[in-house]
Amino acid sequence: MIGFETYPNVDQAAAALRDDGVYFGGGTLIMRALNYGEQDFSRIVRTTDPALKQVEAAGDRVRIGADVTMREVIASSDLSFLTPVARSVGGPAVRNVATVGGNLFAEHPYGDFTVALLALDGRVSVAGGGEHDLSDFISSRTTFNGVVTSVSVARPGGQDFRYHKVSRVKPKGVSVMSIAAWLPRATGRISNARLAFGAMGETPLRALPVEQALEGTSLDASGIESALQAVIGAFNPPDDPLASGWYRKEVAPVHLRRLLLGEGEK
Ligand SMILES: Cc1cc2nc3c(=O)[nH]c(=O)nc-3n(C[C@H](O)[C@H](O)[C@H](O)COP(=O)(O)OP(=O)(O)OC[C@H]3O[C@@H](n4cnc5c(N)ncnc54)[C@H](O)[C@@H]3O)c2cc1C
């Protein structure tokens, strides 16, 4: 019998997790695990703390509460740059409850929203205090036993943020890969770009060689050529029923090219 506990305060919820509890965001993955009898927990813990539902824009960053759902992201005027990303997560029933916090823990090939957060310099806050770089947080997420309270991201200007999800079934298929790029420009040339890929490793990953190859270039066919070369060796993607790792590597430059040149999906 699984226990279900609700706390008014996030610190109480974090303390209640102990060894056998799991935090419940929207439950899209937890309930599936329960339905298949695959759970490794005996208690479900959640909180009604309103802090986890807040979206706060301040200066050049915006903080998104961990319990904010994909539907709420789409409805938020402060998060309009993330609308296409939230829309790419599952179908309407999933988006109604799937949370930003839960997406940080979603296993391959899920985690599309986290790909965008990575590209936008995501920083994770946890109950009890402390802020972590999102890349570091993701790499140790399997041992994390607390509650994420929010994720803060940079607010990109104008056309500086791009996102593309490649799937076989549209509009709500699972990722063959997803790509997010934050492409700030100084006097027309790329400066400090950040790119992240989903489904190209066991977790969402930054594409550091691609970022380096783009530095100082212009966003045209010749300017991006070295970035397309760099992406070929940047990842060691897994095989799964959707695509082999070999296929993912082969098509990564094609999809990156489309994203960088703004060609859209063909
Ligand atoms: C039919 C279907 C389609 C889907 N399609 C997509 C898709 O296209 N793209 C995609 O990225 N994902 C997809 N998903 C996966 C999932 O719905 C999303 O990744 C979602 O964002 C997970 O959030 P959740 O709140 O439902 O997580 P939950 O099921 O509540 O939790 C998942 C894990 O995260 C942990 N967790 C949740 N919130 C927190 C927190 N605040 N602090 C600490 N730990 C936390 C839980 O303890 C649990 O281990 C799909 C799922 C289904 C069932």
The ligand as a Gaussian input file, in Angstrom:
#p B3LYP/6-31G(d) Opt

LIG

0 1
 C        2.313000       9.900000     -22.570000
 C        3.537000      10.680000     -22.121000
 C        4.172000      11.521000     -23.021000
 C        5.291000      12.245000     -22.612000
 N        5.911000      13.057000     -23.518000
 C        7.004000      13.758000     -23.131000
 C        7.666000      14.599000     -24.063000
 O        7.289000      14.727000     -25.231000
 N        8.768000      15.273000     -23.625000
 C        9.242000      15.170000     -22.334000
 O       10.229000      15.820000     -22.001000
 N        8.631000      14.378000     -21.446000
 C        7.526000      13.675000     -21.802000
 N        6.908000      12.864000     -20.917000
 C        7.499000      12.678000     -19.593000
 C        6.916000      13.583000     -18.498000
 O        5.548000      13.772000     -18.656000
 C        7.570000      14.968000     -18.446000
 O        8.978000      14.836000     -18.512000
 C        7.182000      15.757000     -17.200000
 O        7.722000      17.062000     -17.259000
 C        7.570000      15.080000     -15.883000
 O        7.048000      15.901000     -14.852000
 P        6.035000      15.363000     -13.731000
 O        5.735000      16.537000     -12.874000
 O        4.862000      14.666000     -14.319000
 O        6.972000      14.321000     -12.989000
 P        6.562000      13.273000     -11.855000
 O        6.007000      12.044000     -12.489000
 O        5.782000      13.929000     -10.775000
 O        8.017000      12.965000     -11.281000
 C        9.023000      12.407000     -12.090000
 C       10.305000      12.319000     -11.243000
 O       10.759000      13.632000     -10.918000
 C       10.821000      13.811000      -9.505000
 N       10.380000      15.176000      -9.206000
 C        9.312000      15.814000      -9.741000
 N        9.272000      17.095000      -9.293000
 C       10.308000      17.222000      -8.445000
 C       10.790000      18.298000      -7.631000
 N       10.215000      19.516000      -7.622000
 N       11.870000      18.074000      -6.839000
 C       12.477000      16.857000      -6.829000
 N       12.076000      15.810000      -7.571000
 C       11.009000      15.999000      -8.374000
 C        9.888000      12.766000      -8.926000
 O       10.215000      12.457000      -7.595000
 C       10.084000      11.622000      -9.897000
 O       11.260000      10.919000      -9.568000
 C        5.778000      12.128000     -21.287000
 C        5.120000      11.281000     -20.387000
 C        4.016000      10.569000     -20.793000
 C        3.340000       9.677000     -19.785000

